[in-house]
Amino acid sequence: MPPLAELFPEGDHRFHLTLRRGDPGDFFRRRDATGDVLAERARWLATDPVRYAALLPEGGPLLAEFVELCTGWGVVAAAGELGADRMVGVGAALEPDLLLLSPDETGAFRLRGGALCFPTGWALEEKLGHPLDFIHGVVPGLNAALAAPIRQFLSKLKPGIAFLRDNWGIAATSELNLHPARRVLPPAPPVALDRLWLRVEHQALVALPRTGGVAFGIRIALHRLDAVARDPAAAAGLRHALATMPAGLAAYKRIDGIREAVVALL
């Protein structure tokens, strides 16, 4: 994972499609020696498999190709047989969340399936089958800034490489699963850095060359803000990003009520 300071590019807050190259096997391979991440994923998938995993008919070939690629990477990508609940099985075997996309007849990439146990405030069941423009439409300013570059990039994605990027927010909990149905409360005053977390989505985009699809992986990392404050470069980057974030985006991220206080404390 990159140093925390690299999450915050120089200049005012802006949407950017900054990507770096990585190894797909490294991203999807198991890293948690305790097994806690897989145990929690298995628990959510057993509790409500329809909420946390889904696969449209168009997603079947994408999932099959992804599992084949994982075998070549030395990654265990399926728990049990790939039968009717194959998306659940894959979701229980991988530490990162997995989303599967492919282009429709217009070239727009649509969400065909996934296992999303640790969402950051959105629901897989509400986005399934929709194009990226719809999925990103709730984020103020994102489509205007990045819709065209994202579509062009995905259409030309090179196989054999994981293209990595990061997204961040601030949470009032160290829980991984922030599905909206759980009604986890957003950060609220009074603000204390030891009760807030920088929530980072480490993302990977991997081409599925045979089917023309894309596998999108998401790993969640949590950094308590008092620890971030002890990293001068990261603290300065986060402070400036928060101070220059558009008001609409701060409201969407549910940090509008605390960001001024966080900036002051950092």
C-alpha positions as CSV (number, residue, x, y, z in Angstrom):
1,M,0.0,0.0,0.0
2,P,1.3,3.5,-0.7
3,P,2.3,5.9,2.1
4,L,-0.6,7.8,3.5
5,A,0.7,11.1,2.3
6,E,0.3,9.9,-1.3
7,L,-3.4,9.7,-0.9
8,F,-3.5,13.5,-1.1
9,P,-2.0,15.0,-4.3
10,E,-0.6,18.5,-4.2
11,G,-3.0,21.3,-4.8
12,D,-6.6,21.7,-3.8
13,H,-9.0,18.7,-3.6
14,R,-10.0,17.4,-7.0
15,F,-11.1,14.2,-8.6
16,H,-8.3,12.5,-10.4
17,L,-7.7,9.2,-12.2
18,T,-4.2,8.6,-10.9
19,L,-3.3,5.0,-11.5
20,R,-0.2,2.9,-10.7
21,R,0.7,-0.5,-11.9
22,G,0.7,-3.5,-9.7
23,D,0.5,-7.3,-9.6
24,P,-3.1,-8.7,-9.6
25,G,-2.0,-11.7,-7.5
26,D,-0.5,-9.5,-4.9
27,F,-3.7,-7.5,-4.6
28,F,-6.1,-10.5,-4.3
29,R,-3.8,-12.8,-2.3
30,R,-4.6,-13.3,1.4
31,R,-2.7,-11.0,3.7
32,D,-4.6,-11.3,7.1
33,A,-2.7,-13.9,9.0
34,T,-5.4,-13.9,11.7
35,G,-8.2,-14.9,9.4
36,D,-10.5,-12.3,10.9
37,V,-11.3,-10.7,7.6
38,L,-12.4,-13.9,5.9
39,A,-14.4,-14.9,9.0
40,E,-16.3,-11.6,8.9
41,R,-16.9,-11.9,5.2
42,A,-18.3,-15.4,5.7
43,R,-20.5,-14.1,8.5
44,W,-22.1,-11.4,6.4
45,L,-22.6,-13.7,3.4
46,A,-24.2,-16.3,5.6
47,T,-26.4,-13.7,7.3
48,D,-27.8,-12.2,4.1
49,P,-26.3,-13.6,0.9
50,V,-28.8,-11.7,-1.3
51,R,-27.7,-8.4,0.2
52,Y,-23.9,-9.0,0.0
53,A,-23.5,-11.0,-3.2
54,A,-25.3,-11.1,-6.6
55,L,-24.6,-12.3,-10.1
56,L,-26.6,-11.5,-13.2
57,P,-26.6,-14.0,-16.1
58,E,-24.1,-11.7,-18.0
59,G,-21.8,-12.0,-15.0
60,G,-21.4,-15.7,-15.1
61,P,-18.6,-15.8,-17.8
62,L,-16.9,-12.9,-16.1
63,L,-16.8,-14.7,-12.8
64,A,-15.6,-17.9,-14.4
65,E,-12.7,-16.1,-16.2
66,F,-11.7,-14.3,-13.0
67,V,-11.5,-17.5,-11.0
68,E,-9.3,-19.0,-13.8
69,L,-7.0,-16.0,-13.6
70,C,-6.8,-16.4,-9.9
71,T,-5.6,-20.0,-10.3
72,G,-2.8,-18.7,-12.4
73,W,-1.9,-16.1,-9.8
74,G,-1.8,-18.7,-7.1
75,V,-4.9,-17.1,-5.4
76,V,-7.6,-19.2,-3.7
77,A,-10.7,-17.6,-5.2
78,A,-13.6,-20.0,-4.4
79,A,-15.0,-21.5,-1.3
80,G,-16.6,-24.8,-2.2
81,E,-18.0,-25.7,-5.7
82,L,-18.9,-22.9,-8.1
83,G,-22.6,-23.9,-8.2
84,A,-25.7,-21.8,-7.9
85,D,-24.2,-19.7,-5.1
86,R,-20.8,-19.3,-6.9
87,M,-20.6,-15.5,-6.2
88,V,-21.1,-16.2,-2.5
89,G,-18.3,-18.8,-2.6
90,V,-15.9,-16.4,-4.3
91,G,-16.9,-13.6,-1.9
92,A,-16.1,-15.9,1.1
93,A,-12.7,-16.9,-0.3
94,L,-11.3,-13.5,-1.1
95,E,-10.3,-10.8,1.4
96,P,-11.1,-7.9,-1.0
97,D,-14.5,-7.1,-2.2
98,L,-15.1,-8.0,-5.9
99,L,-17.2,-6.3,-8.5
100,L,-17.6,-7.5,-12.1
101,L,-18.3,-5.2,-15.0
102,S,-18.7,-5.5,-18.8
103,P,-19.7,-3.2,-21.6
104,D,-23.2,-3.2,-23.1
105,E,-24.0,-2.7,-26.7
106,T,-23.3,1.1,-26.4
107,G,-19.9,0.5,-24.8
108,A,-21.1,1.6,-21.4
109,F,-19.7,-0.6,-18.6
110,R,-22.4,-2.1,-16.4
111,L,-22.2,-3.8,-13.0
112,R,-22.9,-7.5,-13.7
113,G,-22.3,-8.9,-10.2
114,G,-20.1,-8.9,-7.2
115,A,-19.5,-9.7,-3.5
116,L,-19.6,-6.5,-1.5
117,C,-19.3,-7.3,2.2
118,F,-17.6,-4.1,3.2
119,P,-19.3,-1.3,1.3
120,T,-18.7,2.4,2.1
121,G,-22.3,3.5,2.4
122,W,-23.8,2.0,-0.8
123,A,-25.8,-1.1,-1.6
124,L,-24.9,-3.6,-4.3
125,E,-28.5,-4.5,-4.8
126,E,-29.4,-1.0,-5.8
127,K,-26.6,-0.6,-8.4
128,L,-26.7,-4.1,-10.0
129,G,-27.2,-4.0,-13.8
130,H,-26.7,-0.2,-14.0
131,P,-23.9,1.6,-15.9
132,L,-21.1,3.4,-14.2
133,D,-22.6,6.8,-14.9
134,F,-25.6,5.8,-12.9
135,I,-23.5,4.3,-10.1
136,H,-21.3,7.4,-9.9
137,G,-24.1,9.8,-10.3
138,V,-24.7,10.3,-6.6
139,V,-21.2,11.6,-6.1
140,P,-21.3,15.4,-6.7
141,G,-19.0,16.4,-9.6
142,L,-17.5,12.9,-10.3
143,N,-19.2,12.2,-13.6
144,A,-18.4,15.7,-14.9
145,A,-14.7,15.2,-14.0
146,L,-14.0,11.6,-14.8
147,A,-16.9,9.8,-16.6
148,A,-15.2,10.1,-20.1
149,P,-11.7,9.2,-18.9
150,I,-12.9,6.2,-16.9
151,R,-14.9,4.9,-19.9
152,Q,-11.9,5.3,-22.2
153,F,-9.5,3.7,-19.7
154,L,-11.7,0.7,-19.1
155,S,-12.2,0.1,-22.8
156,K,-8.4,-0.1,-23.3
157,L,-7.4,-1.9,-20.1
158,K,-4.4,-4.0,-20.7
159,P,-4.4,-7.6,-19.4
160,G,-2.0,-9.1,-16.9
161,I,-1.7,-5.9,-14.8
162,A,-3.6,-4.6,-11.9
163,F,-4.1,-0.8,-12.2
164,L,-4.3,0.5,-8.7
165,R,-5.9,3.7,-7.2
166,D,-7.2,4.8,-3.8
167,N,-10.2,6.6,-2.4
168,W,-10.7,7.9,1.1
169,G,-13.2,9.2,3.6
170,I,-13.6,9.7,7.3
171,A,-15.7,7.3,9.5
172,A,-16.8,7.3,13.1
173,T,-16.3,3.6,13.4
174,S,-13.6,1.0,12.8
175,E,-16.3,-1.4,11.4
176,L,-15.7,-2.7,7.9
177,N,-19.3,-3.1,6.8
178,L,-21.0,0.3,6.3
179,H,-24.0,-1.0,4.3
180,P,-26.7,1.7,4.4
181,A,-29.2,-0.8,5.8
182,R,-27.1,-1.0,9.0
183,R,-27.6,2.8,9.6
184,V,-24.1,3.3,10.9
185,L,-23.9,6.9,12.2
186,P,-21.6,9.4,10.5
187,P,-19.0,11.4,12.3
188,A,-20.5,14.1,14.6
189,P,-19.4,16.6,17.1
190,P,-17.7,16.7,19.5
191,V,-14.6,15.8,17.5
192,A,-11.8,13.7,18.9
193,L,-9.1,12.3,16.6
194,D,-8.9,9.0,18.6
195,R,-12.6,8.4,17.8
196,L,-12.4,8.9,14.0
197,W,-10.8,6.8,11.3
198,L,-9.4,7.6,7.8
199,R,-11.2,5.0,5.8
200,V,-9.2,4.1,2.6
201,E,-10.4,2.0,-0.3
202,H,-7.4,0.5,-2.0
203,Q,-8.8,-0.4,-5.5
204,A,-7.6,-2.6,-8.3
205,L,-8.8,-2.8,-11.9
206,V,-8.0,-6.0,-13.8
207,A,-8.9,-6.8,-17.4
208,L,-10.7,-10.0,-18.2
209,P,-9.5,-10.3,-21.8
210,R,-11.5,-13.3,-23.0
211,T,-14.9,-11.8,-22.0
212,G,-14.0,-8.2,-22.4
213,G,-14.9,-7.5,-18.8
214,V,-13.2,-5.9,-15.8
215,A,-12.7,-7.2,-12.3
216,F,-12.7,-4.4,-9.7
217,G,-11.3,-5.2,-6.3
218,I,-11.6,-3.1,-3.1
219,R,-9.6,-3.5,0.0
220,I,-10.5,-1.4,3.1
221,A,-7.8,0.0,5.3
222,L,-8.5,2.0,8.5
223,H,-6.2,4.5,10.1
224,R,-7.2,6.2,13.3
225,L,-6.8,10.0,12.9
226,D,-4.6,10.5,16.0
227,A,-2.1,8.2,14.3
228,V,-2.5,10.1,11.0
229,A,-1.8,13.3,12.9
230,R,1.6,11.9,13.9
231,D,2.6,11.7,10.3
232,P,3.4,15.3,9.3
233,A,3.1,14.8,5.5
234,A,-0.1,12.8,5.8
235,A,-1.7,15.2,8.3
236,A,-0.8,18.2,6.1
237,G,-2.3,16.5,3.0
238,L,-5.5,15.5,4.7
239,R,-5.9,18.9,6.3
240,H,-5.6,20.7,2.9
241,A,-7.8,18.2,1.1
242,L,-10.5,18.6,3.7
243,A,-10.2,22.4,3.7
244,T,-10.6,22.6,-0.1
245,M,-13.2,19.9,-0.6
246,P,-16.4,21.3,-2.3
247,A,-19.3,21.6,0.2
248,G,-21.5,19.2,-1.8
249,L,-18.9,16.5,-1.8
250,A,-18.3,16.9,2.0
251,A,-22.0,16.5,2.5
252,Y,-22.1,13.4,0.4
253,K,-19.2,11.9,2.4
254,R,-21.1,12.8,5.6
255,I,-18.3,14.8,7.0
256,D,-19.6,18.4,6.6
257,G,-20.4,18.6,10.3
258,I,-17.0,17.8,11.5
259,R,-14.4,18.7,8.8
260,E,-13.6,22.2,10.2
261,A,-12.9,20.7,13.6
262,V,-10.8,18.0,12.1
263,V,-8.8,20.5,10.1
264,A,-8.2,22.5,13.3
265,L,-7.1,19.5,15.2
266,L,-4.7,18.3,12.5
